């Protein structure tokens, strides 16, 4: 009889089957097979939070088939992903299949390649019950909060809302940032910017005002700027000092889950969920020409910066053969993981160093190629020598005849660099959220101390200090990681949840709270301050880590949390008896034709609808129609937003069924310059006229922001 290996996904099963051969049968559980049923709490709070698990609906037949296969096999190996969730899946499978947790039947693969798969199957372990308990504790915590707090929030604000242990903290971070922006008071400041010419060059370089003979000066108004400009009338300029130096720019470390999601957001415009989906495909295995089915990257849920010495040696070999020995550092570079990192897996890296992105490109989807290229280059760059730059900083002093006699002057500074040795930058440049704010540096002409400098142009420019920027996905993930809220495996789900529930919306790449998100946050801050407290939530994550390491009993941990939480919930219910939070966004200007009141938005089993606020005296309801500013190209009626049966947004004529116009293209406020009808925005950045007799189209203009954050 063959040996049975159970993994989560079919694609992973296919890759592992190839390496294990005919003596093994590799099958997929297709994810979780057992969980807490969704219909009720299913946690017995009176008996030490005993969970009441059940086979997931629709998985009964699969479980029966797996049990039959297990009964007929010589041995059963549980090979779910090597993390808490994978350990829990293995434990649930063992329970359902009648396997003993004392048997060595747990197999882990950090990489899906022949060596790792063979090593894993030859060295099975016992199921780690501490990891299982940590996952159970997280699941029970989330269920206790979600299934008790959500009904309270729904009753006090709007039906169908949810509040979660971690998602509510993420929403609070976005709301708090929005309040910072609202409360921000801009301060005026001015810069004096000059274009100058050195004796050795005809090309102008930029210099910025720094101060005068008294030291550094901050210019706060126009009068002050004009004063310094007047001092420079008829002035001569001299390079008072020129400092040259060398700086080494070190490469960024290889990816963790968090940094991969951040960089994919910045460079590829991938949302976190999309990044994780593609990374999972690369980890589980792809059919690559010349290699067969192979896992291209190591396990993608990790907070560790550790890499194996075998991988380092293979990477160094590739760098030496491809770029030359000078592109390797004199000593190997080691990166230190964060203090709260679990360090259970290596950093994310390619499994096969000589399988370059270009070699794999023809076998990958466009998404897979982009992400694999990012991971491969980042890892290789982390092993390479630093980029060496020659730097120069010049102080230039200007003074008119009167000031010069009295030892007074106005000082400007110019800095620049040139690349002496490109090092890792020949392969990879790290992205940041604030690239537009970085100091502009370029190559300066040759300047020597004492050189006479000519002025080509000089002027004062008014600025105002800017409020903190709204979060992007990348910066919110960075904040969640820095504050210890959530773990690498949860970031994508957190952001997907808060946007899907419309507590936060995306405006281009920026995250902005809705009125609903702000109302929930305000309610939770007032009545459940610990639930939305960043430090408290981070502390719970640390407690879960202690459960995983076997240093804390998870039942005791749950009691400590729930005993206080249940009292807070009970008090909040008493305090808010009969109180309802009114939302401005729920009010509409649609008049009820039966009683004349303005109708409000309600949420029912089948989504949002309009209802009369006079219920029960007036029970009038009607569908919620979201109008756009565009007009139907067929009949001139209003174009309205609609949802397909699968929940996808499309647009149609408000005069349906008399007019059957529909489109997936998004309406704009623009009119066609050719026929005057509404323009629609199509994927690919085109604005098109859908009037068949016209056919006008143009490339949509991208609004750029100047350095003060305003539309240019």
N, C-alpha and C positions, 0 to 999 in steps of 0.2 A: 504494500500500500504506500501511497505517496504521503509526503508531509504537507500539511496545510499552512499557508501563510496568509494572514488577513491584514489588509491595509485599508486606508479610507477611500482612495480614489482609483478609478479604473485606469487612468493614465500611469499612475505610480505602479499599479499592479503589472501593467504591461512591461515597464522598464525592468522591474525586479525579476519577473519571470524569465526574461532573457538571460540574466546573470546566474540564476539558480538552476535552470535546466529542468529536465523531465522528472527528476526525483521529487520535485516540489510542485504543488498547485497553489498559485497565487491568486487570491480573489479579493474583491473590494466590498467593504461594508457600506460604501457610498455615504460616508460621514457618520454622524451619531446614529445609534440604533435605539438608545434608551435615554429618556429625559423626564423632567417634571412636566406633566401634562399642562397645557396652556389654559384649560377651562377654569381651574381653581388654584388656591395657594399651594396645596400638596406638600406643605411643610408642617409637621406636628409640633407647634411651639410649646405644647404642654409636656412633651416627652423628648426633651433634648434636641429639638429641631430635626427629628427623624424625617428624611425625605421620602416621598411616596413616588418612586419612579415607575414608569410604564414604557412599553415598547412604543416608539413613535408611530403615529398613525400612518399606515401605508407601508410600514417596514415589516409587518407580521410575516409575510410570505418569505422575505429575504432572510429573516432570523431563523425561520423553520428550515430553509435550505442550508444555511450556514451550520446549523446544529446537526443536520443529517451528514454533511460533509465532515464535520469534526468527529462524529461518532465512527466514521469509516476510515479515518486517517491514523497513521502511526504516531504522529505528533502534531500539535497545533502551536503556531507561533503568532503572536500578536504584534504587528509591526506598524502601529499608528505613529503619527508624527512625534518626534522626541521632545515634547513639552508637557506642561500640566494637562492641557486638553487632550493630547494624545494618550497620556497615561490614564486619564479618566475613561476615554473611549475603550482602551484595552481592558480596564477593570469591568466596565459594563458588559463587554463581550464575554469576558471570563465568567461573569455571573450568569449570563443567559445561556452559555454553552456548557455550564457545569464544570469549568476548569478550576483548579486549585490555585489560590494566590501564593501558595508556598512553592509551586513548580516554577522552574526557570523557563518561562515561555514568552517573556517580553523581549522583543528585538528592536534595536534603535539604529537608524541610519542618519548620520549628519549629512552624508552625500549619497546620491544615487549613482554609484559607479561600481564596477566589479569588485575592487579591493574592499570598499566599505561594506557593500552588501554581503560579501563572503565573510568578512570579519565579524559583522553583526550577527549573522545566522549561526556562526560557530561559537559565539560567546553570548548566549541568551542570559537574561537576568530575571530576577523576580519582579513582579509589578511593585513599583515604589508606592506604598500606601500613603506616605507623607505627601507625595505629589498629588495623589488622588484626593486626599483630604483637603489640600489647599484649593483644588479646583471645586470640590464640593462646597467648601466654605464660601468661595466667591459666588457660586451659583445660588446658594441659599441666601446669602446676603442680598444679592440683586433681586431675588424673588421676594424676600420679605419687604424690602423697600418699594419695589415696583408695584407689588400687588396690594400694598396698604396705603402708600402715599398717592399713587395715581388716582384712585377713586376720590380721595379728598380733594386733590387739585381739580379734577373734572367737575366735581360738585360745586366748587367755589368759583371756577372760572368758565369752563366750557366743557361740554360732554366730549368724551373720547380722548382726553389728554393723558399723557404719561409723564411720570417723573422717575428718574433713575439715580442710583447712587453715584455714578461717575458722570453720566451725561449732564446732570443738573449742575455739576461743578464746571464743566466745559462751557455750558451756556452762561454761567455766572462770569467766567473770565471774559467772554465776548461782551456781555452787558456792562461789566465794570470798565472795560476799555472804551465803550461807547460813552459812558458817563464822564470818563476822563476827557474825551474829545469835546463833549458839550461844555464842561466846566473850564476848559482851557481858555486862558486870556492871552491873546497874542501880544508879543512885545516887538516894537519897531527896532530895527537896527540897520545900519548902512555899511556897505563895503566900498572901498576905493579900489578899482580894478584898472590895471595899466597894461598896455602892450608896449614892449621895449625892444630895442635893437642893441646887440653887442657889436663891438668893432669887427669881430671875425665873421659875422653873418648878416645877410640881408633878411633873413626870416625872423619875424617877430616872435618873442616869447611872452608868456603871461606872468605878471607879478601882482601880489596882493598887499595892500596896506597892512602894516603890523603895529605901528606906533610912532613915537617921536623920541626926542632926546630924554624924556622922562621914563620911558619904558613902553610896555604894551598899552595900547589904547583901544577901547571899544567905542565905536561911533554909534550913538543912539538916536540921532535926529538929523534933519537936513541942514540945520544951521551949523552943526558941528562938522558935517561933511564939507559944506561950503567953506568953512574956516580953513580946513586943511588944504582944500583945492586952491584957495587964494594964496596960501603960503607957498604953493608950488608954481605959481605964475612966474615965468622967467627963471625957474630953478635949473641948476645943472645936477646931473646924477652920476654917482660913482659907485662902483662895486666895492663896498667897505670890507667885506669878508667873503671868502669862498671856501666852503668846507666840502671835502670829498671823502667818500667812504665806500664801504662794501657791505651789503646786507645779504643774508641767506634767507630765502623763502622756502619753508619746509612744506612738504605735501600734506594734504589732509589724510586722516586714517581711513582704512577700508570702511565700508558701510556697516552700520547697524540698521535695524528695522526703521528706527526713527529718522536717521540721516538719509537713508535711501528714499523714504517717503518725502522728506523735505526737498532733496535734490531733484527727484522726479517731478515734483510740483514746480520747482523753479525752471528747470531746463526743458522738461518735456510737456509741461502743463497737464500732468496726470493728477487726477484726484487720488487720495490715499487708497480708496477701495480698489480702484483700477490698478494701481501699482502692485498691491498685494495679490490680486488675481493673476496678473502676468508673472509675478515672481514665483507664485505657486506652480504655474505651468513650467517655468524654467527649472525649478527644483525637482518636480516629479518626473520630468523626462520628455524629450522631444525627439522625433525621428530626424537625425542629422545625416546628411549624405556623407558616406565614408566612415561614419561612426555608429550608425544604427540608432536605437532608442537610448538616449543618454540624458541624465540629469546635468544641466549646464552650470548650476550654482549650488552652493551649500545651503543648508536650512535657513530660511529667510525671516524667522522670528527669533531675534537675538538682540541682546544689548551688550554683547562682548566685543572687544577689539582684539582678542587673541586670535592668532593664526598658527597653524601647525608648521613645524620646521620643514616637513616634506613639501608643503605648499610654498613656503618661502624659498626653498632651494629650487623648486621648479620654476617659480617666477623669476628668480635671479638668473637662472640659466637662460630663460627666454630673453630677458633684458640684455644680458651680455652678448648673446648671439645676434640680436636684432639691432640694438643701439650702440653697443660697444661697452667695454668695461668701465669707462669713465662715467657712465650713467648709473653706476651702482655706488652707494655711499661707502665711505671708508669702513664704517662699522654698521652692522644691521640695525635698523630702526625698530624700536618696540613702542607700542602705544599703550597707555594705561587706561583701563576701563573705568567708568564712573564708579564712585564709592558704593552706590546702591545697585550696581549691576549684578544680575544673577550668574552671569558668566558660564552658563550651561553649555553654550555652543560657541563655535568660532564666529568671527565676523563673517559677513556675507562676501563670498569670493567665488571666482570661477572654479570649477572642479578640474578642468583640463586647460592648462595655461596656453598650450599651443593652438587651442581651438579659438582663434581670434574671432571677433564679431564679423569680419568680412568673410571668413571661411564659412561661418554658420548662416550668413545672411539669407542665402537662397532657400534654406530649410525653415526659416522662422517667419512668423507674421511680422508686420511692420512694428507692432507694439513690442513683441518679444525682442526684436532686433534692437530697438531703441534702448530698452531697459538693460538687456544683456551688455550692450556696448558701454553703457554708463557704469555698470558693475565691474566689468572687465577692466576698463581704463582706470577707474578709481583704485582698484586693487593694485594694478601694476604700478601706477603712479606712487602709491604709498610705499613701495619698495625702492623707489628710484632716488637718485641724488637730488640735493636741493637746487633750486634755481638761484644763481649768483648774479647780483645786480650791482653795477657801479652807480653810486648815488652822488648827487651834487646839490648843495643848498647855498644859494647866494643871497647875501643881504645887500640891498641897494639903498643908498641914502641920497635924498634930494634936498637941496637948500638954495634959496635965492641969496643974493649978495648980502642982504641985511642979516638974515639968519646965520649965514656962514660966518660972519664976523663975530657973532655972539655964541657960536658953538651950538646952534640949534639946527635941527634937521628933521625930515620926515622919512620914515623907514618903510621899505617894501621888501618882500621876501619872494623868492622864486625857487622852486625845487623840481628836480627831474631825475630820471634814471635811464640807464641803458643796460641791456641784458648782456652780461659777460659770458654766462653759460646757462643755457635754457633748462637743463636738468629735466625734472618731471613735467614741466609745462609744455614740452614737446608733445605730450600725450593727453594731459588733462588739466583743466582749470576749475577750481572750486567756485561754486556760485554762492551769492549771499542775497538776503532780502533787501539790502540797502546799497546795492551797487551804484545807484544814481547819486548817492550822497557821498561816495568815496572821494577823497581829495584827488583832483585832476592832476596828474603828473604826466609829463611827456619828456622828450629828449631836449635838453637845454643846449644852446650853442656853447662853444668854448668861451669861458669867462675867467678872467684873472683878477686877482685883487688889485684895485687901483684903476681898473679899466673905466673909461668914460662911457656911460650908457646913454643912448638917445631915447627920447620918448616919442612914440608914434601916436599913442592915444591914451587918454586917462579920463576917468569919469566916476561919479558916485552913483551907486545903485541902492535903491530902497528894498528892504526885505522885512518880513515878519516871521517871528519864530512859529514853528508849526506844531500842532498837537501830535501826540503819539499816533502812529498809523494803526488803522484797523488790522486785525489779524488776517493773515492768509492761512490756508491750510498748513503750509510749511511752518509759519511762525507759531500757530496754535499748537501743532504737534511738538515743536521745540519747547514751548512753555509747559505743556503737559509733562514732558519728559523731565524738564528741569525742576518742576515742583513735585514730581513723584506721583502724579495723578494718573492712574491707569498703568498699563504695561505695554510692551511693544506689540503684542498680539491684539490689543484692544483699540489702538488709536484710530484705525480706519473705521471701525464700527461706531465709535463715539461720534465722529464727524458725520458719517452717513446718517446716523439716527437723528441728530439735532437739526440737520438740514431737511431730512425727509418729513419730520414732524413740524416743519415751518417755525421752529423757535429761532432759527438763524437762517438768513438767506445769503446767497452769493451775489455780489454786485461786481461783475467782472471776476477778479480773483480774490476780492476782499469779502470777509465775513461780517455781516451786520445783523444785530438782533432785531427781531420783529417786536411789535407791541405785545404779542402773545408771550414771546420769550422773556421780555422785560417784566411782564405781569407775574409770570410763574416765579421768576428769580426774586422779585420783591416779596411775594408771599412766602417763599421758602426761607429767605433771609430773616423775615420777621418771626416765623413760627417754628422753623427747623434750622436754626443757624449752623448746627454741626453738619447737617447733610450737605450744605453748599459751602462748607469751610474747606479751603484747599489743604491746609495742614492736617485737619482731621482725616480727610479722605486719603491723603498720602500716608498718614499713620496706619490706616487700615491696610493699605498695600504692604507696608512693612510687616504688619501682623501676619498677613498671608504668607509673606516670605519666611517668617519664623515657623509657621505651620509646615511649610514645604521642607524646611531643614530639620523638622522634628523637635524644635525647641518650644513649641506652644501647642496646647491641645485645642483643636478647632471648636469643640463644643463649648469650652470655657470662653473662647474668644467670641462666639456667637451670643452667649449669655451676656457678656460684658456690654456688647453693642445693643442688643435688642431690649434688655431690661430698661435701659434709660430711654431708648427710642420710643418704645410703646407708651411710656408715660408722657413723652412730648407729644405724640400723636393724639392721645386721649385729651390732653389739655387744649391742643389746637382746635379739636372738634368742638369742645365746650365753648371756647372763646369766640368761635366764628359761627355759632348756631344762628341760622337765618341770614347770614351775611353772604352777598354775592358780588364778585368783582366784575364791574362793567368794563368792557373793552370798546374803545372808539372804533376799532377796525371791524367790529361786529355790526355797527350801525350802517345803514345804507340810505340813499335818497329815493329808493323805490317805495312808492306809496301803495298801501293796501287798498285795493279798489272796493273792499267791503266796509271798512270802517275809517279809512283816511289816515291811519297811523303810518309812520315810516317803518318799513319792514326791517328785520334784523337777520343776520346769518346764524343759522343753527347747524349742528352736526348730528347726523343720524347714522343708521346702520349702513347706508349706501352713500355716505359722504355729505357734503355741505348742501344746504338748501335755504330758501328764504321763508321766514315765518313771521306772522303778525305778533308783535309783543303784547297784544291784548288777550292772549290765551289765558283762561279758557273761554272768555266771552266771545272772542273771535278766533276761529281755528283755521284761518286762511293760510295756505302754504303754496309755494311755487318753486320751480327749479331756479338755481342760482346761475345767472348768465353773466360772464365776464366779457364786457365789451372792450374793443380796441378802438383806436382813433382811425383805423383804416376803413375804406369803403370797398364793397364787393365789386370786382372788375366786371361782373356780368350784369348785375341789376342796380348797383349803387347803394344797396342796403348796408347796414352795419356788419362788419366782420367781428365774430365773437370767438372766444377761446373755448375749446371743447376737449373732452377726454375720450380716448378710445376704450374699448372693453379691457384692454391690457394696461390701461392707465397712462398711455402716451398722449402728449398734448398735440392737438392739431387745431386748425382754424377753419371756420365755415361761415356761411352767410346766415344772418339772423332771420332771413325770410324763408328758411327751410320749412316745409318741403317744396314750396313754390320755386325756390332757387336752390340748386344742388351744388353750388360752388364749395369746394374744400381744398385745403393745401396744408402741407407740412411746413412750408416756408413761413417765417415769422413776420408779421406786419410791422412796418416802420411808420414814422410820422412824416416821411418824405413823400413828395409828389413826383410823378414821372415828368421830366422836362419836355418829353415829346408829346404825350397825350393828356397829361394832367391827372391820371388815375394814381391810386396808391402804389408805392413800391414795397416789395417784400424782400426780406433778407434770406438768402440761401446759404447753405453750408459751402465753405470755400471762400467766404467773404464777398459774395456777389449781391448786389441789389438789383432786383429784376422787376419788370412790369409784367403782370400776369394777364394783361389784355392781349389776347391772341393776335389782334390786328396790329398791335404795336411792336411787341417783342424787344423793347429797350432793356439794356442791362449795362451795369458799370461796376467797377471795383469799389467796394465800400471804403470810405475814408476812415482811417484809424485816428481816434482822438489821442493826441500825445499830451503829456503833462510836462509843464516846465518845472524847474527845480524848486519852485515854491508850492508845487502840488496843484496848480491851477491848470485848466484845459488851455493848451496853447492854440 
